[in-house]
Amino acid sequence: MARVEGRITVVSMPAEQRTTGRSSLTGWRARVVVLLLSLSPFIALEVVLRATGYGRDAFTNFAPDAKVYVVEGDLVKRDPMHGGLFRTPSFTLAKPSGTTRIFVIGDSVTYGFTYHSREPIRTDPLYLEQPYSSLLQKRLEEKHPGRRFEVINCGGLGHASFRLVGVVREVLGFSPDLVIVMTGSSEFMEARTYKDWKEIRDRRSTFLRGWRTLTLLRNLLRLLRAGSDADGQALDDRTVPARRIPVSTDDEVRGRYEVDAQVAHSTHNLQEMIAACQGAGVPLVLCTIPSDLTHPPHYRGEAPPESGRPVPVASGDMGRDRFDRLVLDVLREEKGRFGRAVALIQKLNRQGDHEEAVQTADAALEELEDDLRVGVLHYLKGMALIDLKRPGEARKALKKARDLDLLPLRGTGEFNDVVRDLCARPGVFLAEVELAFERASPDGIPGQLLFFDNCHPVGAGHDLIAETILSVLDRNGLLPD
């Protein structure tokens, strides 16, 4: 109904219609209020988690600042979330009076890794029980009777410099007198471990993973599952079964740009460790990383079994004999210059004509220098040079094979050179572990006498690492009076 008042037209609404409109508005507001009240505990929790910095990286276990240890009263305990990824279960928060506390940080080499499978590569009780950190403490106590030493193993399975930066920063809060770092074998592997998480392209997934509340819930679920292994037994300080790296063509290095990018990233990470230690006034020992130069490079192909169906073959865990039988047999079946070169070099080596095998490898390397698989040719050349009793040339060729590996699971020469250069900085000291292994090996070529696979030393190798570090400590006066 409308009426005119002066020049203004007034429109009136029936009473029942006005009542319905107010009811609809009130109902909408009520639903919003109920929804907000329901979400308020989660919103408050999210605000608190963000304010405290919890889960800054949604994938906490792979964040560079993830905490390895938690403080419980007078003890520092390994966070159960990490399970058996780190070796030392606990140590006292307060450093005991008169004790020299040393933290040793690194990857599975530092951890004291071995395979637990139905067909172990090698059984070595000394290796299984005493990684070089334990041996270093033993040597220190023997050399300095009456003094107390505490060498704490912070080696993480599959960890490399990206995550170890956070470990270094963390242990600096536990009164160290010295920090020792040896990394390098897992640099490329670690990047592949979390690459899918670092390069999330699905925006919805990115949005969900940014919520700290979801991170907390996921970590609580992990915590509930932590504390027991696959057999239901409590986790302790022993070595846990290794988790195999999935091998696929995506795992392989695709070009020099990727190697350069990883070396640059690793260099930055080491510089961050140095800056942290310098800021805390704690000496830092950086170790070059040794590796088995006689171990075959990585290769992935298709092998025709008896059934006639092709199956994947990856050479990452193979010794020389299996590499010859499987991978080289696959390569020589490939069409093209590379396959023909491999077949011919393999044939010449098997016939004992090693000199011609070297010449054939050189010709192939000159022609195929841009082929990403040339590490295999350098390996074949190096093994032929060993048979020819030309160790200097063999070592050079085998280092080339290591550095040009399609999936570098050994510390490269370039990485070790970075370590050497960084040790020129104040408060940083070099432990030449790679050189020590070469000097202790026949013809200067580290192999199966010191390693049970591509990069993990046997007991004698760990003892050699401990002795090398001990000489650095003594020579530079790094042990406090």
C-alpha positions in Angstrom: 0.0 0.0 0.0 1.3 3.5 -0.9 0.3 7.0 0.0 1.6 10.4 -1.0 2.8 12.8 1.7 3.8 16.0 0.1 6.3 15.1 -2.6 7.3 11.9 -0.9 5.7 8.6 -1.7 5.6 6.3 1.3 5.3 2.6 0.7 4.1 0.5 3.6 4.6 -3.3 4.0 2.1 -5.6 5.4 2.8 -6.6 9.1 3.1 -10.3 8.3 5.7 -9.6 5.5 7.8 -7.4 7.8 7.8 -10.1 10.5 8.9 -12.8 7.9 11.8 -10.6 6.8 13.0 -10.0 10.3 12.8 -13.8 11.0 14.9 -14.6 7.9 17.6 -12.1 8.9 17.6 -13.3 12.4 17.9 -17.0 11.3 20.9 -16.1 9.0 22.7 -14.3 11.7 22.1 -17.1 14.1 23.6 -19.7 11.8 26.7 -17.5 11.3 27.0 -17.1 15.1 26.7 -20.9 15.6 29.3 -21.6 12.9 31.7 -19.1 14.4 31.3 -20.5 17.9 31.9 -24.0 16.5 35.1 -22.9 14.8 36.4 -20.6 17.5 38.4 -23.4 19.3 40.1 -24.3 16.1 40.7 -20.7 15.2 42.1 -20.0 18.6 44.4 -23.0 18.4 45.6 -22.0 15.0 46.4 -18.5 16.3 48.3 -19.9 19.2 50.3 -22.4 17.0 51.2 -19.6 14.6 52.2 -17.2 17.4 54.5 -19.9 18.9 56.0 -20.7 15.5 54.8 -24.3 15.6 54.9 -26.1 12.2 56.3 -23.1 10.3 56.9 -25.7 7.6 53.8 -27.9 7.4 56.1 -30.9 6.9 57.8 -30.5 10.2 60.1 -33.6 9.9 61.5 -32.1 6.7 61.8 -28.5 7.8 65.3 -27.1 8.2 64.4 -25.9 11.7 62.6 -29.1 12.8 63.6 -30.0 16.4 65.3 -33.3 16.9 65.2 -33.2 20.7 62.7 -32.2 23.4 63.6 -31.1 26.9 61.9 -33.0 29.7 63.1 -31.8 33.1 66.8 -32.4 33.3 67.0 -34.6 30.2 67.1 -33.8 26.5 65.3 -36.6 24.7 65.0 -37.5 21.1 61.6 -36.4 19.8 59.5 -39.6 19.4 58.2 -38.1 16.1 61.6 -38.9 14.6 61.5 -42.5 15.6 64.8 -44.2 14.8 66.0 -41.6 12.3 68.5 -40.3 15.0 70.7 -42.5 17.1 71.2 -40.9 20.5 68.1 -41.4 22.7 68.9 -38.8 25.4 71.5 -36.8 27.3 71.5 -34.4 30.2 70.4 -30.8 29.7 73.1 -29.5 31.9 76.6 -30.4 30.8 78.3 -32.4 33.7 81.0 -30.4 35.4 84.5 -30.9 33.9 83.0 -32.6 30.8 84.0 -31.8 27.2 80.7 -32.0 25.2 81.0 -32.7 21.5 78.2 -33.0 19.0 78.7 -35.0 15.8 76.3 -34.2 13.1 75.7 -35.9 9.7 73.8 -38.4 7.6 73.6 -42.2 7.7 77.5 -42.4 7.7 77.6 -40.6 11.0 74.5 -42.5 12.3 76.3 -45.8 11.8 74.1 -47.2 9.1 74.0 -50.8 7.9 71.6 -52.9 5.9 69.1 -55.2 7.7 68.0 -57.5 5.0 67.7 -61.2 4.3 71.0 -61.0 2.4 73.2 -58.5 4.2 76.1 -57.2 2.2 78.5 -57.7 5.1 78.4 -58.5 8.8 80.7 -56.4 10.9 80.0 -56.3 14.7 82.4 -53.4 15.3 80.6 -51.4 12.7 77.1 -52.2 13.9 77.9 -51.4 17.5 80.4 -48.5 17.3 80.0 -45.6 14.8 82.9 -43.2 14.6 81.4 -41.0 17.3 81.6 -43.8 19.9 85.2 -44.6 18.8 86.2 -40.9 19.0 84.9 -40.8 22.6 86.9 -43.9 23.4 90.1 -42.6 21.8 89.7 -39.3 23.7 89.3 -41.0 27.0 92.3 -43.2 26.3 94.5 -40.3 25.3 93.4 -38.0 28.1 92.9 -40.2 31.2 91.1 -38.6 34.0 89.1 -36.2 31.8 85.4 -36.7 30.9 84.2 -36.6 27.3 80.7 -36.7 25.9 80.4 -37.3 22.2 76.8 -37.1 21.1 75.8 -38.7 17.8 73.3 -36.5 15.9 73.5 -38.4 12.6 70.2 -38.6 10.8 69.3 -41.3 8.3 68.8 -39.8 4.9 69.5 -36.3 6.2 71.7 -33.9 4.4 72.9 -30.3 4.7 69.4 -28.7 4.3 68.0 -30.4 7.4 71.3 -30.5 9.3 71.4 -26.7 9.4 68.5 -26.9 11.9 70.3 -29.6 13.9 73.4 -27.5 14.2 71.4 -24.6 15.5 69.5 -26.8 17.9 72.6 -28.4 19.5 74.2 -25.0 20.0 71.7 -24.5 22.8 73.0 -27.5 24.7 76.5 -26.2 25.8 78.7 -27.7 23.2 82.5 -27.3 23.3 82.8 -28.5 19.7 80.6 -29.3 16.7 81.7 -31.8 14.1 79.8 -32.1 10.7 80.3 -34.7 8.0 77.7 -34.7 5.3 77.7 -35.1 1.5 76.4 -38.6 0.7 72.7 -37.7 0.9 72.7 -34.3 -0.8 70.9 -35.4 -3.9 68.9 -38.1 -2.2 67.5 -35.7 0.4 66.3 -33.2 -2.3 64.4 -36.1 -3.9 62.9 -37.2 -0.6 61.0 -34.0 -0.1 60.9 -32.5 -3.6 57.2 -33.3 -4.0 56.5 -31.4 -0.8 58.7 -28.4 -1.7 57.2 -28.1 -5.2 53.5 -28.4 -4.5 51.6 -27.2 -7.5 48.1 -27.9 -6.3 46.9 -24.7 -4.7 44.2 -26.4 -2.7 46.8 -28.8 -1.3 49.0 -25.9 -0.5 46.2 -24.1 1.3 45.4 -27.1 3.5 49.0 -27.9 4.3 49.4 -24.3 5.5 47.1 -24.9 8.5 49.2 -25.5 11.6 46.2 -27.2 13.2 46.3 -29.9 10.6 50.1 -30.2 11.0 49.5 -30.7 14.8 46.9 -33.4 14.2 49.2 -35.2 11.7 52.1 -35.1 14.1 49.9 -36.4 17.0 49.0 -39.3 14.8 52.7 -39.9 14.1 53.4 -39.7 17.8 50.8 -42.3 18.6 52.4 -44.6 16.1 56.0 -43.9 17.3 57.7 -46.1 19.8 57.3 -49.4 18.1 58.8 -50.9 14.9 57.1 -53.2 12.4 57.4 -56.1 14.9 55.8 -54.2 17.7 59.0 -54.0 19.7 60.1 -50.8 21.4 62.6 -48.7 19.4 65.9 -48.3 21.1 69.4 -47.2 20.2 70.0 -49.9 17.7 70.1 -49.5 13.9 66.6 -49.6 12.4 65.9 -51.2 9.0 66.8 -49.0 6.1 64.0 -47.5 4.0 64.8 -48.1 0.4 65.0 -45.2 -2.0 62.5 -45.6 -4.8 64.4 -45.5 -8.0 62.8 -44.1 -11.1 63.9 -42.2 -14.2 62.8 -39.1 -12.3 65.4 -39.7 -9.7 68.3 -39.4 -12.1 70.2 -36.2 -12.6 69.1 -34.6 -15.8 71.8 -32.2 -16.5 74.7 -30.1 -15.2 72.2 -27.3 -14.2 70.8 -29.6 -11.5 74.2 -30.5 -10.2 75.3 -26.9 -10.0 72.0 -25.9 -8.3 72.5 -28.6 -5.6 76.1 -27.7 -5.0 75.1 -24.1 -4.6 72.3 -25.1 -2.1 74.7 -27.3 -0.2 77.3 -24.5 0.0 74.7 -22.1 1.4 73.7 -24.7 4.0 77.3 -25.2 5.1 77.7 -21.4 5.3 74.7 -21.2 7.5 76.2 -23.8 9.9 79.5 -21.9 10.0 77.7 -18.6 10.8 75.7 -20.3 13.6 78.8 -21.8 15.2 80.8 -18.5 14.8 77.9 -16.6 16.4 77.9 -19.0 19.4 81.7 -19.0 19.7 81.9 -22.8 19.2 84.6 -24.3 17.0 83.4 -26.3 14.0 85.2 -29.2 12.3 84.0 -30.0 8.7 84.9 -33.4 7.3 85.3 -34.3 3.7 83.2 -37.4 2.8 84.8 -40.6 1.6 83.3 -43.2 -0.7 83.9 -46.5 -2.4 85.4 -45.6 -5.8 85.1 -49.1 -7.1 81.3 -49.2 -6.6 79.4 -49.1 -9.9 77.6 -45.9 -10.9 73.8 -45.8 -10.9 72.0 -46.9 -14.0 68.4 -47.8 -14.7 67.2 -49.9 -17.7 65.1 -52.8 -18.7 66.3 -56.4 -18.4 64.6 -59.2 -20.2 64.2 -62.1 -17.7 63.5 -65.7 -18.7 59.8 -64.9 -18.9 60.5 -62.5 -21.7 58.9 -59.6 -19.9 61.1 -56.6 -19.3 61.7 -55.7 -15.6 63.5 -52.7 -14.1 67.2 -52.9 -13.2 68.8 -50.3 -11.0 72.5 -50.6 -10.2 72.6 -48.5 -7.0 73.0 -51.5 -4.7 75.1 -53.7 -7.0 78.6 -54.9 -6.6 80.9 -55.1 -9.6 80.0 -58.8 -10.5 76.3 -58.1 -10.6 76.8 -54.9 -12.4 78.7 -56.8 -15.1 76.1 -59.5 -15.4 73.0 -57.4 -15.3 73.4 -53.7 -16.2 76.1 -54.1 -18.8 74.2 -56.9 -20.4 71.3 -54.4 -20.6 73.4 -51.6 -22.0 75.0 -53.6 -24.7 71.5 -54.4 -26.1 70.7 -50.8 -26.6 70.8 -49.4 -30.1 73.3 -46.7 -30.9 76.9 -45.7 -30.2 76.6 -45.8 -26.4 75.3 -49.4 -26.3 77.9 -50.6 -28.9 80.7 -48.9 -26.9 79.6 -50.6 -23.7 79.3 -54.0 -25.3 82.8 -53.7 -26.9 84.5 -52.5 -23.7 82.8 -55.2 -21.7 83.9 -57.8 -24.1 87.5 -56.6 -24.1 87.7 -56.5 -20.3 86.3 -60.0 -20.1 88.9 -61.2 -22.6 91.7 -59.5 -20.6 92.5 -57.0 -23.3 92.4 -54.1 -20.9 94.6 -51.7 -22.9 92.3 -51.8 -25.9 89.3 -51.4 -23.5 90.8 -48.2 -22.2 91.4 -46.9 -25.8 87.9 -47.8 -26.8 86.5 -46.0 -23.7 88.5 -42.9 -24.5 87.2 -42.8 -28.1 83.6 -43.3 -26.9 84.0 -40.6 -24.2 85.2 -38.1 -26.8 82.3 -38.9 -29.1 79.6 -39.1 -26.4 80.7 -36.4 -24.0 77.2 -34.9 -23.9 75.6 -38.2 -23.0 74.4 -38.2 -19.4 75.4 -41.9 -19.0 79.1 -41.3 -19.6 79.8 -42.1 -15.9 79.4 -45.8 -16.9 82.2 -45.4 -19.5 84.5 -43.8 -17.0 83.8 -46.6 -14.5 84.6 -49.3 -17.1 87.8 -47.4 -18.0 88.8 -47.1 -14.4 88.3 -50.8 -13.7 90.4 -51.7 -16.8 93.2 -49.3 -15.5 93.2 -51.1 -12.2 93.8 -54.4 -14.0 96.6 -52.7 -15.9 98.2 -51.6 -12.6 97.9 -47.9 -13.4 96.3 -46.7 -10.1 96.8 -43.0 -10.6 94.9 -43.0 -13.8 92.4 -45.5 -12.4 91.6 -43.3 -9.4 91.1 -40.3 -11.7 88.7 -42.2 -14.0 86.7 -43.7 -11.0 86.3 -40.3 -9.4 84.9 -39.1 -12.7 82.5 -42.0 -12.7 81.4 -41.0 -9.1 81.0 -37.3 -10.0 79.0 -38.1 -13.2 76.8 -40.6 -11.6 73.2 -40.3 -12.8 72.0 -40.5 -9.2 74.9 -39.3 -6.9 74.6 -41.3 -3.7 78.3 -40.6 -2.9 79.9 -37.4 -1.9 81.2 -35.8 -5.0 84.6 -34.2 -5.5 83.0 -30.9 -6.1 81.2 -31.1 -2.7 84.5 -32.0 -0.9 86.2 -29.1 -2.6 83.5 -26.7 -1.2 84.2 -28.1 2.3 87.9 -27.5 1.9 87.4 -23.9 0.8 85.0 -23.1 3.6 87.5 -24.4 6.2 89.6 -21.3 5.5 87.2 -19.3 7.6 87.9 -18.4 11.2 86.9 -21.0 13.7 86.4 -23.7 11.1 88.8 -26.7 10.9 89.2 -29.4 8.2 89.3 -33.1 8.8 90.6 -34.7 5.5 88.7 -38.0 5.8 88.6 -38.6 2.1 92.3 -38.3 1.8 92.8 -40.5 4.9 90.7 -43.3 3.2 92.8 -43.0 0.0 96.0 -43.3 2.0 94.7 -46.3 3.8 93.6 -48.1 0.6 95.6 -50.2 -1.8 96.8 -48.0 -4.7 95.0 -45.1 -3.1 91.6 -46.4 -4.4 89.1 -46.9 -1.5 87.0 -50.0 -2.0 85.5 -53.0 -0.2 88.2 -53.1 2.4 86.7 -50.0 4.0 83.1 -50.0 2.7 80.2 -52.4 2.5 78.4 -50.4 -0.1 78.8 -47.2 -2.1 79.4 -44.9 0.9 78.9 -46.6 4.3 82.2 -47.7 6.0 82.8 -50.9 7.8 84.2 -50.8 11.3 87.8 -50.2 10.1 86.5 -47.2 8.2 84.8 -45.7 11.2 87.9 -46.2 13.2 89.8 -44.3 10.5 87.4 -41.4 10.7 87.7 -41.2 14.5 91.5 -41.2 14.2 91.5 -38.5 11.6 89.2 -36.2 13.6 91.3 -36.9 16.8 94.4 -35.7 15.0 92.6 -32.5 14.0 91.5 -31.8 17.6 95.0 -32.3 18.9 96.8 -30.4 16.2 94.6 -27.3 16.6 94.2 -27.4 20.3 90.5 -27.7 20.1 90.0 -29.5 23.4 89.4 -27.1 26.3 91.7 -27.3 29.3 
